[in-house]
Amino acid sequence: ERARNLGDVNRQVFEQITAMDDFLTFKKLMVKRNMELELEAIRELQQSSIPINAPQSAEEAEAQFQQALKMSADMAGGDEEGEDG
C-alpha cells in the first residue's frame, strides 16, 4: 500500500515537471485538478444538506454568479463600498 502511494506521488511529481515543458500536458493536469476540486465541493455541499439547484435561465445564472462574487469579496474584506466611506 505504502509503495503504491509513493509510486503515485512520484508519478504526480513527474507529470508536474513534464507539464512545465509541455503546455498541453499542463492544461490536461489543470482541467483534471479542477474537476477533482468541483467534485470535492459538491460532496461537501451534499454532506451539509445544502441543495444544489441549476439556474433556470442565463439571466438567473449571471445573477447567481454576481451574488457569489460579491459574497466572496465581502468574505475577503474587499467590500469596495466600505473602503470609500
Residue pairs with C-beta under 8 A, 6 or more apart in sequence:
15 25
15 29
16 29
18 25
19 25
19 26
19 29
20 26
42 52
45 52
46 52
55 61
55 63
55 64
73 79
73 80
